[in-house]
Amino acid sequence: MVAIPQLPSVQTEEIDDSSKASPFVKWAGGKRKLMPQFEPYFPKSFQSYHEPFLGGGAFFFHLQPRHAVLSDINHRLIETYEAIRDDLPSVLERLHYHRRRHSKEYFYSCRQQLNKGDLLLKSDRAALMIYLNKTCFNGLYRENSKGEFNVPIGRYKNPSIYDRENLTTVHNHLQNVELRVASFELVLERAKPGDFVYFDPPYVPISATSSFTNYSKDGFSAAKQHLLAEVFRKLAERGCFVMLSNSDCGFVRELYRDFRTETVTAARSINSRAKKRGAVNEVLVMSW
Ligand SMILES: C[S@@+](CC[C@H](N)C(=O)[O-])C[C@H]1O[C@@H](n2cnc3c(N)ncnc32)[C@H](O)[C@@H]1O
């Protein structure tokens, strides 16, 4: 744990008045609002916690496990978590700097700088990632074919870029956490009997029938959904508590037909077409 130096506050901040940390990035598919619906299903006790599709980490922050292995395939996201865990004062200092300069021109120059990839310090890259995430369109993370982050600036009057108190709590919660850039199937290398594994993959399109074979919009193919179901089964056989969220459609129900499922209701928060925002059902699959 580190002592965070006091910097003058220059703009309104989100105030997190709970003792729990909350996600410090906006992330597509974020689960924060669903936690009250998930809570009744958590295992009573478990050893380590594993979250292989980490994103904004809402589930991890809610659960506050004593030991965790968190991973995601997005290397920029994982190194942002690492910088908050290992060098929070530097991340805060850079965030303060970005927040004071925020403007349209500044956003695009920062986006260019992130993509040039020549920032030597992880804390500098982490602060850029958080600044861009909180000021870009809908908090989306999208790359072009060259791997460049290409989301335009969002329409916020006064974006809340960071909350020092929350980031300090996040830093504290990350102290016993192992972070990895990895594809989800590598969870098989680490998870032991009695561990709790939560999967929140990119979702299958809601219209998918049991014969669905296409890619979803974020490139997570039907073949990957099949592989994920196989990994789920192997972990369940190993004696892990395995939980998974996905859209409520024929394809998903068929994949997990041997396991217990519950239905939860989610409000979509990231969708560029306002008309498409609304309540949708999701399934929660459990191995126990
Ligand atoms: C639905 S989001 C997770 C949202 C998260 N639960 C939250 O509350 O913010 C899915 C995540 O899976 C990651 N991802 C996509 N393909 C992956 C793969 N093959 N292995 C691991 N992570 C992957 C994406 O980078 C994204 O962060």
The ligand as an SDF file (V2000), in Angstrom:
LIG
                    3D

 27 29  0  0  0  0  0  0  0  0999 V2000
  -18.0460   -8.4470  -22.0280 C   0  0  0  0  0  0  0  0  0  0  0  0
  -16.4290   -7.8130  -21.7960 S   0  0  0  0  0  0  0  0  0  0  0  0
  -16.2170   -8.0890  -20.0880 C   0  0  0  0  0  0  0  0  0  0  0  0
  -16.9200   -7.0510  -19.2840 C   0  0  0  0  0  0  0  0  0  0  0  0
  -16.5630   -7.0860  -17.8040 C   0  0  0  0  0  0  0  0  0  0  0  0
  -17.1230   -8.2270  -17.1400 N   0  0  0  0  0  0  0  0  0  0  0  0
  -16.9970   -5.7980  -17.0920 C   0  0  0  0  0  0  0  0  0  0  0  0
  -17.7370   -5.8680  -16.0840 O   0  0  0  0  0  0  0  0  0  0  0  0
  -16.5950   -4.7180  -17.5540 O   0  0  0  0  0  0  0  0  0  0  0  0
  -15.4410   -8.9800  -22.5840 C   0  0  0  0  0  0  0  0  0  0  0  0
  -13.9270   -8.8290  -22.4430 C   0  0  0  0  0  0  0  0  0  0  0  0
  -13.3360   -9.9750  -23.0530 O   0  0  0  0  0  0  0  0  0  0  0  0
  -12.0970   -9.6090  -23.6280 C   0  0  0  0  0  0  0  0  0  0  0  0
  -11.7630  -10.6770  -24.5990 N   0  0  0  0  0  0  0  0  0  0  0  0
  -12.1710  -10.8140  -25.8890 C   0  0  0  0  0  0  0  0  0  0  0  0
  -11.6810  -11.9610  -26.4170 N   0  0  0  0  0  0  0  0  0  0  0  0
  -10.9650  -12.5610  -25.4240 C   0  0  0  0  0  0  0  0  0  0  0  0
  -10.2410  -13.7810  -25.3280 C   0  0  0  0  0  0  0  0  0  0  0  0
  -10.1290  -14.6190  -26.3630 N   0  0  0  0  0  0  0  0  0  0  0  0
   -9.6490  -14.0860  -24.1490 N   0  0  0  0  0  0  0  0  0  0  0  0
   -9.7230  -13.2420  -23.0880 C   0  0  0  0  0  0  0  0  0  0  0  0
  -10.3890  -12.0630  -23.1230 N   0  0  0  0  0  0  0  0  0  0  0  0
  -11.0050  -11.7340  -24.2760 C   0  0  0  0  0  0  0  0  0  0  0  0
  -12.3340   -8.2260  -24.1760 C   0  0  0  0  0  0  0  0  0  0  0  0
  -11.1050   -7.5270  -24.2780 O   0  0  0  0  0  0  0  0  0  0  0  0
  -13.2910   -7.6370  -23.1220 C   0  0  0  0  0  0  0  0  0  0  0  0
  -12.5720   -6.8960  -22.1560 O   0  0  0  0  0  0  0  0  0  0  0  0
  1  2  1  0
  2  3  1  0
  2 10  1  0
  3  4  1  0
  4  5  1  0
  5  6  1  0
  5  7  1  0
  7  8  2  0
  7  9  1  0
 10 11  1  0
 11 12  1  0
 11 26  1  0
 12 13  1  0
 13 14  1  0
 13 24  1  0
 14 15  1  0
 14 23  1  0
 15 16  2  0
 16 17  1  0
 17 18  1  0
 17 23  2  0
 18 19  1  0
 18 20  2  0
 20 21  1  0
 21 22  2  0
 22 23  1  0
 24 25  1  0
 24 26  1  0
 26 27  1  0
M  CHG  2   2   1   9  -1
M  END
$$$$
